[in-house]
Amino acid sequence: QITLKESGPTLVKPTQTLTLTCTFSGFSFSSSGEGVGWIRQPPGKALEWLALIYWDDNKGYSPFLKNRLSITKDTSKNQVVLTMTNMDPVDTATYYCAKTWTARTGWGNWFHPWGQGTLVTVSS
Amino acid sequence: QSALTQPASVSGSPGQSITISCTGTSSDVGGYNYVSWYQQCPGKAPKLIIFDVNNRPSGVSNRFSGSKSGNTASLTISGLHTEDEADYFCASYRSSSTVAFGGGTKLTVL
């Protein structure tokens, strides 16, 4: 069974840096094809893709947020970490991590399964 | 953010069929057979129901089907059930190793 779970602060102040961790089980980055992505959803709004990291450490970022995002993985711990700098109230959202798989690195495009999500509020 | 375009809402009666469209460009929906669809029930995480345009993950009802024509992908739900009432999102691979989501469609089963 594959599971993912997000963890991190529930409240951050404007201009601070957000660090979220996705801890997963049931698969490993030691296997070719595996990937983990981050997607967020402001309250009552649409999903927005943020970043993806692949088994070979290839990475992809949203072009709209690329300058603020960093994604890394720890294969031994089965974890993926997303960092977002210069947080703003408009970044208030539920942040999800989710698994993908692709035969070609950089081509991940679907997500299954998803973590339960973690609500991050940006406020002073 | 340049999202894929979906209707804000659709509705149908139990037993009917509905179709939700997802319009992009030749750089995403039209350029690749990498469209996926997600069902999100209130307060829950999204659930993958279609991937690679028209493939269903194991355990997803065959009442859900996907297709694509040009820059527009479609999700069809046949034989509507009341429990199909949810938000539905499309997504597509977009050039340069990125992913785009649609704005979401609220399905109401009357």
gemmi code that builds the backbone of each chain (N, CA, C; Angstrom):
import gemmi

chains = {
    "A": [
        ("GLN", (0.850, -1.202, 0.000), (0.000, 0.000, 0.000), (0.880, 1.243, 0.000)),
        ("ILE", (0.568, 2.177, -0.866), (1.332, 3.421, -0.966), (0.621, 4.507, -0.175)),
        ("THR", (1.361, 5.166, 0.699), (0.812, 6.295, 1.446), (1.798, 7.441, 1.435)),
        ("LEU", (1.261, 8.651, 1.511), (2.068, 9.865, 1.608), (1.436, 10.755, 2.673)),
        ("LYS", (2.285, 11.493, 3.375), (1.775, 12.390, 4.403), (2.619, 13.652, 4.455)),
        ("GLU", (1.940, 14.789, 4.431), (2.609, 16.081, 4.481), (2.759, 16.543, 5.934)),
        ("SER", (3.846, 17.233, 6.213), (4.039, 17.800, 7.542), (4.765, 19.125, 7.414)),
        ("GLY", (4.510, 20.008, 8.404), (5.133, 21.316, 8.391), (4.310, 22.286, 9.214)),
        ("PRO", (4.684, 23.551, 9.202), (3.965, 24.548, 10.001), (2.578, 24.811, 9.454)),
        ("THR", (1.660, 25.112, 10.343), (0.303, 25.469, 9.909), (0.160, 26.978, 9.728)),
        ("LEU", (1.084, 27.732, 10.329), (1.033, 29.194, 10.259), (2.426, 29.742, 10.007)),
        ("VAL", (2.537, 30.571, 8.996), (3.799, 31.263, 8.729), (3.510, 32.743, 8.545)),
        ("LYS", (4.509, 33.561, 8.834), (4.355, 35.007, 8.690), (4.773, 35.445, 7.285)),
        ("PRO", (4.197, 36.531, 6.807), (4.631, 37.068, 5.504), (6.130, 37.299, 5.481)),
        ("THR", (6.720, 37.009, 4.349), (8.164, 37.102, 4.031), (8.952, 35.898, 4.547)),
        ("GLN", (8.359, 35.072, 5.417), (9.079, 33.909, 5.913), (9.183, 32.827, 4.837)),
        ("THR", (10.045, 31.847, 5.106), (10.209, 30.707, 4.219), (9.437, 29.510, 4.764)),
        ("LEU", (8.667, 28.878, 3.893), (7.901, 27.686, 4.261), (8.690, 26.439, 3.886)),
        ("THR", (8.772, 25.497, 4.820), (9.397, 24.212, 4.539), (8.405, 23.102, 4.862)),
        ("LEU", (8.063, 22.325, 3.857), (7.127, 21.210, 4.009), (7.834, 19.901, 3.686)),
        ("THR", (7.485, 18.872, 4.440), (8.063, 17.547, 4.226), (6.975, 16.563, 3.853)),
        ("CYS", (7.244, 15.762, 2.841), (6.363, 14.674, 2.438), (7.069, 13.367, 2.787)),
        ("THR", (6.472, 12.593, 3.675), (7.026, 11.295, 4.073), (6.143, 10.212, 3.482)),
        ("PHE", (6.753, 9.287, 2.751), (5.962, 8.291, 2.054), (6.423, 6.878, 2.363)),
        ("SER", (5.560, 5.934, 2.019), (5.877, 4.509, 2.175), (5.241, 3.741, 1.032)),
        ("GLY", (5.754, 2.578, 0.768), (5.193, 1.725, -0.281), (5.903, 1.828, -1.618)),
        ("PHE", (6.860, 2.736, -1.740), (7.677, 2.834, -2.934), (8.997, 3.500, -2.553)),
        ("SER", (9.938, 3.514, -3.483), (11.253, 4.057, -3.172), (11.834, 4.763, -4.389)),
        ("PHE", (12.572, 5.814, -4.126), (13.284, 6.510, -5.194), (14.452, 5.674, -5.732)),
        ("SER", (14.717, 4.550, -5.105), (15.735, 3.653, -5.634), (15.250, 2.973, -6.909)),
        ("SER", (13.943, 3.027, -7.153), (13.359, 2.403, -8.335), (13.170, 3.424, -9.446)),
        ("SER", (13.557, 3.038, -10.634), (13.413, 3.913, -11.789), (11.951, 4.244, -12.047)),
        ("GLY", (11.701, 5.492, -12.418), (10.348, 5.901, -12.789), (9.579, 6.646, -11.710)),
        ("GLU", (10.037, 6.510, -10.481), (9.270, 7.104, -9.379), (9.454, 8.620, -9.302)),
        ("GLY", (8.387, 9.288, -8.889), (8.441, 10.731, -8.708), (7.437, 11.171, -7.654)),
        ("VAL", (7.688, 12.308, -7.065), (6.771, 12.914, -6.093), (6.591, 14.376, -6.454)),
        ("GLY", (5.346, 14.806, -6.453), (5.036, 16.188, -6.777), (4.332, 16.893, -5.636)),
        ("TRP", (4.351, 18.219, -5.708), (3.614, 19.067, -4.766), (2.573, 19.853, -5.542)),
        ("ILE", (1.380, 19.913, -4.977), (0.257, 20.637, -5.561), (-0.435, 21.376, -4.421)),
        ("ARG", (-0.895, 22.589, -4.665), (-1.582, 23.324, -3.609), (-2.975, 23.745, -4.078)),
        ("GLN", (-3.810, 24.102, -3.082), (-5.189, 24.479, -3.365), (-5.629, 25.539, -2.361)),
        ("PRO", (-5.710, 26.796, -2.771), (-6.260, 27.826, -1.876), (-7.703, 27.478, -1.524)),
        ("PRO", (-8.172, 27.911, -0.373), (-9.533, 27.578, 0.047), (-10.562, 27.928, -1.021)),
        ("GLY", (-11.352, 26.946, -1.414), (-12.410, 27.165, -2.390), (-11.956, 27.378, -3.815)),
        ("LYS", (-10.667, 27.160, -4.068), (-10.150, 27.429, -5.414), (-9.583, 26.184, -6.077)),
        ("ALA", (-8.926, 26.395, -7.209), (-8.450, 25.277, -8.022), (-7.107, 24.737, -7.531)),
        ("LEU", (-6.778, 23.572, -8.043), (-5.472, 22.984, -7.794), (-4.410, 23.726, -8.608)),
        ("GLU", (-3.222, 23.823, -8.034), (-2.100, 24.460, -8.726), (-0.862, 23.598, -8.535)),
        ("TRP", (-0.267, 23.137, -9.640), (0.937, 22.338, -9.572), (2.126, 23.215, -9.213)),
        ("LEU", (2.984, 22.707, -8.318), (4.132, 23.490, -7.859), (5.460, 22.911, -8.346)),
        ("ALA", (5.694, 21.644, -8.091), (7.014, 21.073, -8.394), (6.947, 19.557, -8.425)),
        ("LEU", (7.955, 18.946, -9.060), (8.090, 17.499, -9.162), (9.550, 17.130, -9.020)),
        ("ILE", (9.836, 16.008, -8.370), (11.200, 15.488, -8.329), (11.158, 14.018, -8.683)),
        ("TYR", (12.162, 13.585, -9.439), (12.184, 12.233, -9.967), (13.279, 11.389, -9.323)),
        ("TRP", (13.207, 10.101, -9.579), (14.140, 9.150, -8.991), (15.606, 9.497, -9.289)),
        ("ASP", (15.821, 10.132, -10.458), (17.193, 10.438, -10.849), (17.602, 11.847, -10.450)),
        ("ASP", (16.806, 12.485, -9.582), (17.029, 13.830, -9.060), (16.707, 14.921, -10.082)),
        ("ASN", (16.137, 14.553, -11.215), (15.631, 15.562, -12.131), (14.471, 16.285, -11.446)),
        ("LYS", (14.320, 17.574, -11.748), (13.298, 18.372, -11.075), (12.549, 19.243, -12.071)),
        ("GLY", (11.301, 19.544, -11.745), (10.514, 20.461, -12.544), (9.796, 21.421, -11.623)),
        ("TYR", (9.677, 22.668, -12.055), (9.042, 23.702, -11.241), (8.000, 24.465, -12.042)),
        ("SER", (6.969, 24.935, -11.328), (6.011, 25.825, -11.956), (6.745, 27.067, -12.449)),
        ("PRO", (6.538, 27.430, -13.709), (7.228, 28.610, -14.228), (6.801, 29.884, -13.508)),
        ("PHE", (5.617, 29.860, -12.886), (5.093, 31.056, -12.219), (5.689, 31.241, -10.828)),
        ("LEU", (6.234, 30.160, -10.259), (6.765, 30.213, -8.896), (8.205, 29.738, -8.824)),
        ("LYS", (8.806, 29.503, -9.959), (10.121, 28.869, -10.017), (11.158, 29.558, -9.147)),
        ("ASN", (11.119, 30.882, -9.108), (12.138, 31.618, -8.367), (11.998, 31.475, -6.859)),
        ("ARG", (10.871, 30.973, -6.393), (10.618, 30.867, -4.948), (10.663, 29.428, -4.440)),
        ("LEU", (10.739, 28.467, -5.329), (10.611, 27.064, -4.939), (11.921, 26.295, -5.010)),
        ("SER", (12.025, 25.312, -4.117), (13.112, 24.350, -4.171), (12.574, 23.005, -3.704)),
        ("ILE", (12.872, 21.950, -4.449), (12.421, 20.614, -4.078), (13.632, 19.698, -3.993)),
        ("THR", (13.687, 18.926, -2.931), (14.792, 17.988, -2.731), (14.233, 16.661, -2.219)),
        ("LYS", (15.050, 15.616, -2.292), (14.611, 14.323, -1.785), (15.688, 13.688, -0.928)),
        ("ASP", (15.271, 12.854, 0.005), (16.173, 12.046, 0.818), (15.742, 10.598, 0.609)),
        ("THR", (16.441, 9.911, -0.252), (16.054, 8.550, -0.618), (16.082, 7.614, 0.587)),
        ("SER", (17.035, 7.781, 1.462), (17.155, 6.876, 2.613), (16.011, 7.048, 3.597)),
        ("LYS", (15.459, 8.248, 3.658), (14.372, 8.529, 4.605), (12.993, 8.466, 3.945)),
        ("ASN", (12.937, 8.234, 2.649), (11.656, 8.264, 1.915), (10.933, 9.589, 2.152)),
        ("GLN", (11.643, 10.665, 1.929), (11.080, 11.991, 2.141), (11.388, 12.918, 0.964)),
        ("VAL", (10.456, 13.845, 0.747), (10.643, 14.929, -0.215), (10.348, 16.235, 0.516)),
        ("VAL", (11.211, 17.217, 0.332), (11.061, 18.500, 1.014), (10.837, 19.599, -0.021)),
        ("LEU", (9.819, 20.407, 0.234), (9.531, 21.577, -0.604), (9.779, 22.826, 0.212)),
        ("THR", (10.528, 23.742, -0.355), (10.788, 25.025, 0.286), (10.233, 26.130, -0.592)),
        ("MET", (9.495, 27.048, 0.015), (8.933, 28.196, -0.702), (9.312, 29.459, 0.071)),
        ("THR", (10.005, 30.349, -0.604), (10.489, 31.561, 0.057), (9.486, 32.699, -0.058)),
        ("ASN", (9.713, 33.725, 0.753), (8.962, 34.986, 0.670), (7.447, 34.759, 0.648)),
        ("MET", (6.955, 34.052, 1.649), (5.535, 33.715, 1.709), (4.665, 34.960, 1.847)),
        ("ASP", (3.488, 34.877, 1.242), (2.532, 35.987, 1.201), (1.153, 35.442, 1.562)),
        ("PRO", (0.249, 36.271, 2.054), (-1.095, 35.761, 2.366), (-1.765, 35.037, 1.210)),
        ("VAL", (-1.464, 35.391, -0.034), (-2.083, 34.694, -1.172), (-1.582, 33.262, -1.302)),
        ("ASP", (-0.539, 32.910, -0.578), (-0.015, 31.540, -0.586), (-0.746, 30.647, 0.413)),
        ("THR", (-1.714, 31.217, 1.129), (-2.525, 30.408, 2.038), (-3.261, 29.343, 1.239)),
        ("ALA", (-3.044, 28.084, 1.614), (-3.601, 26.983, 0.822), (-3.394, 25.660, 1.543)),
        ("THR", (-4.088, 24.648, 1.064), (-3.771, 23.282, 1.454), (-2.706, 22.776, 0.486)),
        ("TYR", (-1.636, 22.285, 1.045), (-0.517, 21.790, 0.237), (-0.533, 20.263, 0.260)),
        ("TYR", (-0.556, 19.670, -0.934), (-0.582, 18.219, -1.078), (0.725, 17.722, -1.707)),
        ("CYS", (1.151, 16.547, -1.276), (2.158, 15.832, -2.058), (1.493, 14.586, -2.635)),
        ("ALA", (2.011, 14.130, -3.767), (1.396, 13.001, -4.461), (2.450, 12.279, -5.290)),
        ("LYS", (2.208, 11.010, -5.517), (3.158, 10.184, -6.257), (2.839, 10.197, -7.745)),
        ("THR", (3.907, 10.098, -8.551), (3.732, 9.876, -9.975), (4.696, 8.784, -10.410)),
        ("TRP", (4.542, 8.365, -11.650), (5.463, 7.401, -12.236), (5.594, 7.718, -13.710)),
        ("THR", (6.804, 7.618, -14.239), (7.000, 7.888, -15.651), (8.177, 7.090, -16.183)),
        ("ALA", (8.035, 6.629, -17.414), (9.123, 5.873, -18.036), (10.268, 6.791, -18.438)),
        ("ARG", (9.965, 8.072, -18.607), (10.986, 9.042, -19.036), (11.056, 10.173, -18.025)),
        ("THR", (12.219, 10.403, -17.495), (12.374, 11.457, -16.497), (11.941, 12.792, -17.070)),
        ("GLY", (11.246, 13.550, -16.237), (10.778, 14.858, -16.663), (9.402, 14.857, -17.269)),
        ("TRP", (8.824, 13.679, -17.433), (7.535, 13.568, -18.103), (6.398, 13.178, -17.162)),
        ("GLY", (6.599, 13.291, -15.881), (5.526, 13.011, -14.938), (4.367, 13.953, -15.164)),
        ("ASN", (3.157, 13.426, -15.092), (2.020, 14.292, -15.384), (0.745, 13.908, -14.656)),
        ("TRP", (0.707, 12.727, -14.033), (-0.473, 12.362, -13.258), (-0.051, 12.050, -11.840)),
        ("PHE", (-0.983, 12.132, -10.910), (-0.653, 11.992, -9.502), (-1.609, 11.030, -8.802)),
        ("HIS", (-0.996, 9.988, -8.188), (-1.790, 8.968, -7.516), (-0.897, 8.041, -6.718)),
        ("PRO", (-1.152, 7.905, -5.441), (-2.193, 8.572, -4.664), (-1.713, 9.912, -4.131)),
        ("TRP", (-2.586, 10.569, -3.393), (-2.284, 11.865, -2.790), (-2.211, 11.717, -1.273)),
        ("GLY", (-1.461, 12.629, -0.655), (-1.506, 12.720, 0.788), (-2.795, 13.404, 1.211)),
        ("GLN", (-3.004, 13.482, 2.500), (-4.235, 14.097, 3.010), (-4.212, 15.610, 2.898)),
        ("GLY", (-3.033, 16.180, 2.709), (-2.902, 17.627, 2.598), (-2.671, 18.287, 3.953)),
        ("THR", (-2.018, 19.443, 3.909), (-1.796, 20.223, 5.120), (-2.111, 21.682, 4.825)),
        ("LEU", (-2.950, 22.281, 5.653), (-3.349, 23.682, 5.459), (-2.293, 24.604, 6.040)),
        ("VAL", (-1.791, 25.479, 5.197), (-0.811, 26.471, 5.623), (-1.440, 27.851, 5.498)),
        ("THR", (-1.463, 28.571, 6.574), (-2.011, 29.927, 6.600), (-0.872, 30.919, 6.720)),
        ("VAL", (-0.917, 31.938, 5.877), (0.110, 32.982, 5.913), (-0.527, 34.243, 6.484)),
        ("SER", (-0.091, 34.625, 7.648), (-0.676, 35.780, 8.317), (0.290, 36.300, 9.366)),
        ("SER", (0.240, 37.610, 9.551), (1.088, 38.209, 10.595), (0.392, 38.169, 11.945)),
    ],
    "B": [
        ("GLN", (-1.731, 32.752, -13.278), (-1.397, 31.414, -13.712), (-2.310, 30.987, -14.859)),
        ("SER", (-1.729, 30.420, -15.902), (-2.472, 30.039, -17.084), (-2.987, 28.626, -16.936)),
        ("ALA", (-4.197, 28.484, -16.409), (-4.782, 27.176, -16.178), (-5.521, 26.707, -17.421)),
        ("LEU", (-5.765, 25.412, -17.468), (-6.616, 24.859, -18.503), (-8.043, 25.292, -18.207)),
        ("THR", (-8.865, 25.434, -19.260), (-10.204, 25.981, -19.099), (-11.261, 24.885, -18.965)),
        ("GLN", (-11.978, 24.936, -17.856), (-13.098, 24.020, -17.611), (-14.351, 24.837, -17.325)),
        ("PRO", (-15.533, 24.277, -17.600), (-16.753, 24.971, -17.182), (-16.814, 24.983, -15.662)),
        ("ALA", (-17.370, 26.058, -15.125), (-17.425, 26.175, -13.668), (-18.338, 25.125, -13.045)),
        ("SER", (-19.411, 24.797, -13.762), (-20.363, 23.843, -13.203), (-21.092, 23.087, -14.301)),
        ("VAL", (-21.481, 21.871, -13.968), (-22.363, 21.064, -14.808), (-23.315, 20.346, -13.877)),
        ("SER", (-24.440, 19.931, -14.420), (-25.403, 19.205, -13.610), (-26.081, 18.127, -14.433)),
        ("GLY", (-26.618, 17.148, -13.736), (-27.335, 16.069, -14.386), (-28.175, 15.319, -13.385)),
        ("SER", (-29.072, 14.512, -13.880), (-29.940, 13.709, -13.019), (-29.381, 12.295, -12.900)),
        ("PRO", (-29.730, 11.608, -11.841), (-29.266, 10.219, -11.701), (-29.624, 9.396, -12.933)),
        ("GLY", (-28.655, 8.629, -13.403), (-28.853, 7.786, -14.573), (-28.448, 8.444, -15.879)),
        ("GLN", (-28.362, 9.759, -15.878), (-27.969, 10.471, -17.095), (-26.459, 10.424, -17.276)),
        ("SER", (-26.006, 10.924, -18.426), (-24.580, 11.070, -18.697), (-24.245, 12.544, -18.800)),
        ("ILE", (-23.050, 12.920, -18.334), (-22.590, 14.286, -18.481), (-21.162, 14.270, -19.020)),
        ("THR", (-20.785, 15.378, -19.620), (-19.419, 15.526, -20.132), (-18.838, 16.838, -19.654)),
        ("ILE", (-17.606, 16.783, -19.172), (-16.884, 17.967, -18.730), (-15.720, 18.191, -19.685)),
        ("SER", (-15.596, 19.393, -20.196), (-14.519, 19.699, -21.139), (-13.335, 20.346, -20.435)),
        ("CYS", (-12.199, 20.250, -21.080), (-10.950, 20.800, -20.557), (-10.159, 21.295, -21.761)),
        ("THR", (-10.085, 22.610, -21.929), (-9.464, 23.185, -23.117), (-8.115, 23.790, -22.806)),
        ("GLY", (-7.144, 23.406, -23.607), (-5.796, 23.935, -23.448), (-5.270, 24.453, -24.763)),
        ("THR", (-3.999, 24.184, -25.011), (-3.347, 24.640, -26.230), (-2.523, 23.497, -26.826)),
        ("SER", (-1.851, 23.780, -27.907), (-0.990, 22.783, -28.528), (0.259, 22.510, -27.691)),
        ("SER", (0.489, 23.339, -26.684), (1.643, 23.143, -25.800), (1.319, 22.235, -24.625)),
        ("ASP", (0.062, 21.886, -24.475), (-0.297, 20.984, -23.391), (-1.296, 19.922, -23.889)),
        ("VAL", (-2.585, 20.162, -23.727), (-3.577, 19.136, -24.075), (-3.412, 18.641, -25.518)),
        ("GLY", (-3.279, 19.570, -26.444), (-3.213, 19.197, -27.852), (-1.909, 18.566, -28.284)),
        ("GLY", (-0.861, 18.771, -27.502), (0.458, 18.325, -27.926), (0.883, 16.968, -27.397)),
        ("TYR", (0.193, 16.479, -26.396), (0.592, 15.231, -25.735), (-0.629, 14.427, -25.302)),
        ("ASN", (-0.493, 13.136, -25.262), (-1.575, 12.278, -24.743), (-1.371, 12.033, -23.251)),
        ("TYR", (-1.221, 13.137, -22.537), (-0.936, 13.076, -21.108), (-1.923, 13.932, -20.329)),
        ("VAL", (-3.207, 13.635, -20.510), (-4.257, 14.328, -19.777), (-4.763, 13.412, -18.669)),
        ("SER", (-4.938, 13.968, -17.495), (-5.480, 13.207, -16.368), (-6.662, 13.955, -15.773)),
        ("TRP", (-7.497, 13.218, -15.052), (-8.682, 13.782, -14.407), (-8.732, 13.338, -12.952)),
        ("TYR", (-9.223, 14.238, -12.103), (-9.293, 13.993, -10.664), (-10.679, 14.326, -10.140)),
        ("GLN", (-11.134, 13.504, -9.220), (-12.386, 13.744, -8.508), (-12.051, 14.182, -7.095)),
        ("GLN", (-12.654, 15.282, -6.647), (-12.405, 15.752, -5.283), (-13.738, 15.940, -4.563)),
        ("CYS", (-13.969, 15.088, -3.593), (-15.155, 15.213, -2.754), (-14.865, 16.243, -1.661)),
        ("PRO", (-15.916, 16.870, -1.128), (-15.716, 17.942, -0.129), (-14.845, 17.510, 1.034)),
        ("GLY", (-13.836, 18.328, 1.311), (-12.952, 18.064, 2.436), (-11.957, 16.944, 2.236)),
        ("LYS", (-11.891, 16.409, 1.035), (-11.003, 15.272, 0.762), (-9.905, 15.656, -0.225)),
        ("ALA", (-8.876, 14.814, -0.275), (-7.827, 14.988, -1.266), (-8.336, 14.528, -2.628)),
        ("PRO", (-7.806, 15.087, -3.700), (-8.195, 14.635, -5.043), (-7.859, 13.164, -5.240)),
        ("LYS", (-8.632, 12.539, -6.140), (-8.446, 11.131, -6.475), (-8.327, 11.000, -7.984)),
        ("LEU", (-7.286, 10.328, -8.437), (-7.090, 10.121, -9.874), (-8.155, 9.176, -10.419)),
        ("ILE", (-8.846, 9.592, -11.497), (-9.860, 8.726, -12.104), (-9.555, 8.407, -13.574)),
        ("ILE", (-8.754, 9.236, -14.227), (-8.340, 8.988, -15.613), (-6.904, 9.470, -15.767)),
        ("PHE", (-6.063, 8.691, -16.475), (-4.721, 9.153, -16.809), (-4.432, 8.809, -18.272)),
        ("ASP", (-3.457, 9.497, -18.834), (-3.104, 9.293, -20.245), (-4.347, 9.315, -21.143)),
        ("VAL", (-5.152, 10.336, -20.959), (-6.355, 10.655, -21.744), (-7.534, 9.734, -21.445)),
        ("ASN", (-7.316, 8.415, -21.516), (-8.473, 7.518, -21.460), (-8.227, 6.220, -20.695)),
        ("ASN", (-7.287, 6.241, -19.770), (-7.000, 5.052, -18.968), (-7.499, 5.226, -17.542)),
        ("ARG", (-8.106, 4.168, -17.012), (-8.611, 4.206, -15.635), (-7.690, 3.435, -14.710)),
        ("PRO", (-7.354, 4.032, -13.553), (-6.601, 3.264, -12.553), (-7.457, 2.097, -12.052)),
        ("SER", (-6.793, 1.126, -11.494), (-7.500, -0.004, -10.917), (-8.486, 0.471, -9.857)),
        ("GLY", (-9.700, -0.036, -9.911), (-10.700, 0.286, -8.905), (-11.633, 1.429, -9.276)),
        ("VAL", (-11.327, 2.135, -10.353), (-12.194, 3.230, -10.793), (-13.287, 2.669, -11.704)),
        ("SER", (-14.514, 3.090, -11.453), (-15.663, 2.592, -12.202), (-15.525, 2.856, -13.699)),
        ("ASN", (-16.003, 1.908, -14.502), (-15.977, 2.106, -15.957), (-17.056, 3.078, -16.417)),
        ("ARG", (-17.786, 3.681, -15.486), (-18.714, 4.754, -15.841), (-17.949, 6.041, -16.157)),
        ("PHE", (-16.679, 6.072, -15.773), (-15.838, 7.231, -16.058), (-14.996, 6.933, -17.305)),
        ("SER", (-15.036, 7.849, -18.274), (-14.226, 7.657, -19.477), (-13.675, 8.994, -19.940)),
        ("GLY", (-12.538, 8.934, -20.633), (-11.900, 10.152, -21.115), (-11.635, 10.088, -22.599)),
        ("SER", (-11.540, 11.264, -23.208), (-11.226, 11.363, -24.622), (-10.546, 12.694, -24.898)),
        ("LYS", (-10.081, 12.835, -26.134), (-9.436, 14.092, -26.495), (-9.617, 14.345, -27.985)),
        ("SER", (-9.838, 15.606, -28.328), (-9.895, 16.016, -29.721), (-9.227, 17.379, -29.832)),
        ("GLY", (-8.141, 17.419, -30.561), (-7.405, 18.668, -30.682), (-6.919, 19.150, -29.332)),
        ("ASN", (-7.210, 20.392, -29.023), (-6.756, 20.992, -27.765), (-7.748, 20.821, -26.623)),
        ("THR", (-8.791, 20.030, -26.835), (-9.808, 19.843, -25.802), (-9.938, 18.377, -25.392)),
        ("ALA", (-9.824, 18.152, -24.087), (-10.044, 16.827, -23.518), (-11.415, 16.808, -22.848)),
        ("SER", (-11.973, 15.634, -22.702), (-13.302, 15.512, -22.116), (-13.370, 14.336, -21.157)),
        ("LEU", (-14.126, 14.536, -20.092), (-14.440, 13.482, -19.134), (-15.942, 13.222, -19.227)),
        ("THR", (-16.310, 11.983, -19.449), (-17.716, 11.616, -19.492), (-18.026, 10.685, -18.326)),
        ("ILE", (-19.090, 10.995, -17.625), (-19.579, 10.125, -16.560), (-20.944, 9.634, -17.000)),
        ("SER", (-21.070, 8.346, -17.143), (-22.344, 7.766, -17.582), (-23.079, 7.162, -16.393)),
        ("GLY", (-24.399, 7.070, -16.510), (-25.201, 6.499, -15.439), (-24.954, 7.191, -14.113)),
        ("LEU", (-25.138, 8.513, -14.081), (-24.811, 9.319, -12.897), (-25.377, 8.728, -11.614)),
        ("HIS", (-24.544, 8.738, -10.587), (-24.952, 8.371, -9.239), (-24.889, 9.624, -8.380)),
        ("THR", (-25.670, 9.660, -7.316), (-25.638, 10.828, -6.431), (-24.247, 11.017, -5.832)),
        ("GLU", (-23.536, 9.909, -5.619), (-22.205, 10.025, -5.016), (-21.152, 10.549, -5.990)),
        ("ASP", (-21.524, 10.759, -7.261), (-20.596, 11.367, -8.215), (-20.504, 12.876, -8.014)),
        ("GLU", (-21.404, 13.424, -7.202), (-21.390, 14.870, -6.951), (-20.086, 15.244, -6.274)),
        ("ALA", (-19.296, 16.073, -6.945), (-17.952, 16.415, -6.496), (-17.382, 17.480, -7.427)),
        ("ASP", (-16.175, 17.923, -7.120), (-15.424, 18.785, -8.025), (-14.522, 17.905, -8.883)),
        ("TYR", (-14.376, 18.281, -10.146), (-13.535, 17.525, -11.066), (-12.505, 18.463, -11.689)),
        ("PHE", (-11.263, 17.993, -11.695), (-10.162, 18.781, -12.234), (-9.448, 17.991, -13.323)),
        ("CYS", (-9.082, 18.667, -14.395), (-8.233, 18.040, -15.399), (-6.801, 18.537, -15.199)),
        ("ALA", (-5.859, 17.824, -15.764), (-4.459, 18.223, -15.737), (-3.791, 17.716, -17.001)),
        ("SER", (-2.739, 18.371, -17.398), (-2.013, 17.968, -18.598), (-0.529, 18.239, -18.451)),
        ("TYR", (0.261, 17.377, -19.053), (1.668, 17.679, -19.213), (1.749, 18.913, -20.099)),
        ("ARG", (2.672, 19.806, -19.748), (2.883, 21.008, -20.539), (4.364, 21.068, -20.863)),
        ("SER", (4.711, 21.545, -21.994), (6.100, 21.543, -22.460), (7.053, 22.062, -21.390)),
        ("SER", (8.297, 21.588, -21.487), (9.363, 21.952, -20.552), (9.165, 21.357, -19.162)),
        ("SER", (8.673, 20.119, -19.157), (8.596, 19.350, -17.910), (7.742, 20.012, -16.842)),
        ("THR", (6.630, 20.576, -17.245), (5.717, 21.172, -16.286), (4.339, 20.546, -16.418)),
        ("VAL", (3.479, 20.855, -15.469), (2.119, 20.317, -15.421), (1.155, 21.475, -15.218)),
        ("ALA", (0.022, 21.422, -15.892), (-1.007, 22.449, -15.722), (-2.308, 21.790, -15.285)),
        ("PHE", (-2.993, 22.421, -14.362), (-4.308, 21.955, -13.925), (-5.395, 22.856, -14.501)),
        ("GLY", (-6.575, 22.309, -14.582), (-7.731, 23.099, -14.967), (-8.315, 23.828, -13.769)),
        ("GLY", (-9.237, 24.738, -14.048), (-9.839, 25.539, -12.996), (-10.880, 24.808, -12.157)),
        ("GLY", (-11.258, 23.607, -12.599), (-12.195, 22.792, -11.829), (-13.643, 22.979, -12.256)),
        ("THR", (-14.410, 21.906, -12.156), (-15.834, 21.912, -12.483), (-16.617, 21.265, -11.356)),
        ("LYS", (-17.630, 21.963, -10.884), (-18.487, 21.419, -9.830), (-19.643, 20.660, -10.478)),
        ("LEU", (-19.724, 19.377, -10.192), (-20.804, 18.546, -10.700), (-21.895, 18.433, -9.655)),
        ("THR", (-23.096, 18.812, -10.051), (-24.273, 18.663, -9.193), (-25.165, 17.589, -9.773)),
        ("VAL", (-25.531, 16.621, -8.944), (-26.447, 15.564, -9.361), (-27.813, 15.893, -8.760)),
        ("LEU", (-28.728, 16.277, -9.627), (-30.021, 16.814, -9.178), (-30.945, 15.726, -8.650)),
    ],
}
model = gemmi.Model(1)
for chain_id, residues in chains.items():
    chain = gemmi.Chain(chain_id)
    for i, (resn, *xyz) in enumerate(residues, 1):
        res = gemmi.Residue()
        res.name, res.seqid = resn, gemmi.SeqId(i, " ")
        for name, pos in zip(("N", "CA", "C"), xyz):
            atom = gemmi.Atom()
            atom.name, atom.element = name, gemmi.Element(name[0])
            atom.pos, atom.b_iso = gemmi.Position(*pos), 0.0
            res.add_atom(atom)
        chain.add_residue(res)
    model.add_chain(chain)
structure = gemmi.Structure()
structure.add_model(model)
structure.setup_entities()
